[in-house]
Amino acid sequence: MGIGATAPIWGAVARRYAEAAVGGAGTGRQYSLLGDAELDEGAVWEAILDPVVTELGEVVWVVDLNRQSLDRVVPNIAASRLEGMFASAGWQVLTVKYGRLLERLFTRPGGSELRARIDAMPNPEYQRLLRCPPAELRERLPGGSAPAAALIASLDDTTLAEAIRNLGGHDLAALDQAYASIDDTRPTVIFAYTIKGFGLPTQGHPQNHSALLTVEQMSSLAGQLGADLADPWRRFAPGTGGGQLCAATAERLRRPAVAAHPAPAMPADFGRTPTGTASTQAALGRVLLDLTREAPEAARRVVTVSPDVSSSTNLGGWINKVGVWSAADRVDWFADDKDTVLHWREKPTGQHIELGIAETNLVGLLGELGTTWSRWGQPLLPIGVLYDPFVERALEPWSFGIYAGGQSILVGTPSGVTLAPEGGAHQSITTPSIGLEQPGCVSYEPAFAIDVEWTLLAALARLGKPDGSSAYLRLSTRPVDQTLAAVPADPAARERRRRQAVAGAYYLRRTDRPQVTIAAMGAVVTEAVAAAERLSAVGIPADVICVTSPGLLFKALLARQGRAEAPTWILDQVFPAARATPLVTVLDGHPHTLAFLATIHRVPGITLGVTRFGQSGSLEDVYRFHGIDTDSIVRAGLDAAGS
Ligand SMILES: Cc1ncc(C[n+]2csc(CCOP(=O)(O)OP(=O)(O)O)c2C)c(N)n1
């Protein structure tokens, strides 16, 4: 609830973006039909408040205002407060409260008193009246007003019963009128008053949310509607009014099938080998810039999105290169300011979309940008970048986006307790596990810049196609010595390493007769290598496996057991039975993420990782506190090897 309501907003941005970037998407209204209780959801207001939304005249929300949610009649729905909130956010507000019958009655003597009485009565009282027999209704409805009572007395029972439930949301002509007055220069919300369960024996009852009709009630309803219970999907006969209306509407709504543009060809390897020191976060910006040179066609379809963290996540170089998206050109008042490093050039062809600080909006937009391939035939390659701990709050709407067919890449950075000196509030722990568990998503936590390049290119290559998938990359701000990656110089060996990195893991260190294996992921691979050297020095030869994707390894394991469909070769190459030893796993995240690796060959395993957050200090101190420093890995190696 709430998330779906906002989808047409982000769909409108995605459509405008696709039209400006690659053409073919066109323009058109984006409708959302939502329940009034959905307006309790934060997602709705996060979306309404984003400045980009005020300009979206194609957006129309229709609020089904029945004053009921799941459990109750909401006592004080305060429609006027809601109307004011939309209006102050720049929306056009239309209210369709009463149907024509009541509107006509209101013009008769006693009508204004009747209207004032209905307007003023509490929601539960109104709902109660819906369930009163006519005699009781005549008694309760006037509420002490003699003119209203006289008007009511002049109505027969059927008209009175019809009048009390004659709300605008059930009156097609009243709705038509509202639709006709939509102003296309700003978003519109239509508050359509309705009765929950209109026309059913359960109508208006506070507990009718999932009430089912009895067989007798169904038969009588079918009789009233001229339908046949035994043939519930019967069409209107072609010659009848209903049949003609359906045919004409189908014709009016028919659209030609969209021509599908294929997803762009994506390189797998730029062929360079990073040297010096780099973080995986910085590597992200580098890969995007490299893509503009190596594969401009593909780079043109990349769109990055950030909830106000693009500069603090190293996207500055990319933004300077491609510009910021806005519906119309805007003046960059700092273009001539010599101290400005990040140039904020806003134009319709910009490839970075900046939103306010609202991660729900970020993933809402990401999901919609990820559906343009199926909706408008134009694949985009959306990449959302956010601080990793906020993946948790973004997860549900992102997951729904994937469920609804959106294919996108989410990048969480900075991540883990590796952010040690900056304080504890932005440290993430459970996200590696989330990446493993999320359906429709391949997750990666690369240790080196080259792994970021390979895994990101592989993730981009999976977007925008019928059998595609989303990806989640967890990146770090830790500067790491890139020579540790020991990228093979031989082209075939390099390609083998790349394939393994993309499939989930590779050997970083192989010894002659390993007595223990350290499987490490992400930022702590540096400590794992140092620990392996020390273990070997004390007579416990240790292999190091660099894990890039626990999720892919887990799937491979399930497949090998006959419980999933997936390639299993990565287990043969990186976890061969002949080299099975006791295992130490380590990551800057919850240790259980890699615990399953010990089950591949049922070896003894010790799992190191982070189970708390909040400690600040030097990287060394914080790693020691959590037991993921080199000493802790050495100790675990000795324990695992049983020495
Ligand atoms: C996030 C979330 N919380 C709770 C629910 C359970 N739920 C389903 S429908 C509903 C009430 C919906 O009320 P409203 O939006 O007014 O729609 P109505 O059925 O009254 O037309 C609730 C609480 C849900 N689906 N999603």
The ligand as a Gaussian input file, in Angstrom:
#p B3LYP/6-31G(d) Opt

LIG

1 1
 C        1.919000      -1.603000       4.012000
 C        0.642000      -2.353000       4.271000
 N        0.122000      -2.376000       5.502000
 C       -1.025000      -3.032000       5.730000
 C       -1.667000      -3.708000       4.726000
 C       -2.951000      -4.482000       5.009000
 N       -4.112000      -3.815000       4.364000
 C       -4.600000      -4.229000       3.186000
 S       -5.909000      -3.317000       2.657000
 C       -5.853000      -2.333000       4.056000
 C       -6.835000      -1.205000       4.231000
 C       -6.982000      -0.427000       2.978000
 O       -7.848000       0.658000       3.139000
 P       -8.115000       1.634000       1.921000
 O       -6.803000       2.042000       1.303000
 O       -8.970000       2.733000       2.407000
 O       -8.818000       0.749000       0.843000
 P      -10.315000       0.151000       0.864000
 O      -10.157000      -1.333000       0.918000
 O      -11.035000       0.707000       2.055000
 O      -10.923000       0.633000      -0.406000
 C       -4.810000      -2.750000       4.890000
 C       -4.488000      -2.114000       6.200000
 C       -1.079000      -3.675000       3.452000
 N       -1.612000      -4.291000       2.399000
 N        0.057000      -2.984000       3.238000

